[in-house]
Amino acid sequence: MLAWVFFGVAVWAVHGLPRRQAMCLMIAGGIAVTATGLLAAPTTSTDSYRYAWDGRVQAAGVSPYDHAPAEAALAPLRDRWLFPSGTGCGGPDRYPIPSAGGATSCTRINRPGVHTIYPPLAEAYFLLVHGLSPEGARHKPLQIGGALLALATSAVLLIALSGRAGFRDRAPAYTACYAWCPAVPLELVNNAHVDALGVLLTVIALAVTNRHRVLGGALLGAATAVKLLPAVTVPGALSGILAAGGKTPARRMLDALAILGAVTLVVALAYLPYVLASRGSVLGYFSGYVDEEGYGEAGSKDRYALLRLVLPDSWALSTALLILGIAVLHVLRHGDADRPWRGALVVTGVALLVFTPGYSWYAVLVVALVALDGRWEWLGVPLASGAAYLGAGAVSGTVAYALAALVVTGGFVARARIRSSPARIYGRSSL
């Protein structure tokens, strides 16, 4: 929490600096903040161990979707780092696995009895990192990859914001919303979550899609093939497609098909090699994950936490989908086609508030969208997500998400009042 306070104060301070000074400070600060994630082994997640394993399995010519890490068929690929034994199994975050002869055996890989859940371009990234890593490098190449992707995202944000009319002087401060956010070094660098690649592709896609719809759609498809969450930003790319007036219905249909067709084609092409190479389902553990995390049965986990405060558990899923559908329809009808990131932020933020996921790295996408759009109130969502993941229990997560929803609502009301103020109407607003 203290890191978030310092982050907010620092970003606010940058707003008042001359552009050159703000630019230098943002770049230096972004590099320093990112580098902090490289100082230790993963601290709050074990997902990167699965990444390293999946890369190793693919390098051996085996589809990661065919075997779980605990299966004996992959035993020749094991080493003492990912699969300790004896006293090495006494450390934290160790998961027992069957072993011959009754010896104590375990792994650092979570859920070792299930197949991988990651989409194909994530798997391709794991293979690439494995191929570029020196022998015995362990987790560090994945962390370095996360750092490079995070810095690349900051660079794209800075370039995109600097090229936007009226944003040149504000670009460093807006970029700092992402580059300095505490969630970035923790989740994308230290824990090396592959979301770093998905966020980068999403930011590039939304920055270009209003001018190059096919390219934007293709990049969103690639982001979705890295981590499924970026799919919720697709309505943002279609902002205003159902608005009254403007383009003809035929033109709108062509625009929508250009984006949706590119998304679908890239996702299909990404999955195709793994479909051909795998004996099992390339969806991996996805259905099991949905059940395990309580998305299908609201009462079993802390999902839909805000909705369950006022509704029966049995209504939670349908209500969440209804609210999300309303948000999507609003963006399609009233969204700004010149600012697709705004619609993407609304739909993504609403999705996280109604589903209240328990993993904090999902919300890093919101941080990047805030940097693109500047609606700071949505930063409450990643802060709440972090509290839900690292907090003491369900109550802390629910309270955090509730506070985030209140902040978002307050920001919406405040902006609505500014838009309707006489100074704004007659062109005298300074905002």
ZIFENCOR-V161289 format. One record per helix or strand of 2 or more residues. SS is the DSSP state (@ for helix, = for strand). FROM is the first residue (numbers start at 0). LEN is the number of residues. If there is no record, write none. Layout:
# ZIFENCOR-V161289
SS/FROM/LEN
SS/FROM/LEN
This chain:
# ZIFENCOR-V161289
@/1/14
@/18/18
@/46/13
@/71/6
@/85/5
=/94/2
@/99/3
=/104/3
@/119/13
@/139/23
@/170/9
@/181/9
@/194/14
@/212/12
@/227/10
@/248/29
@/285/7
@/297/3
@/306/3
@/312/22
@/339/16
@/359/14
@/375/15
@/393/27
@/421/4
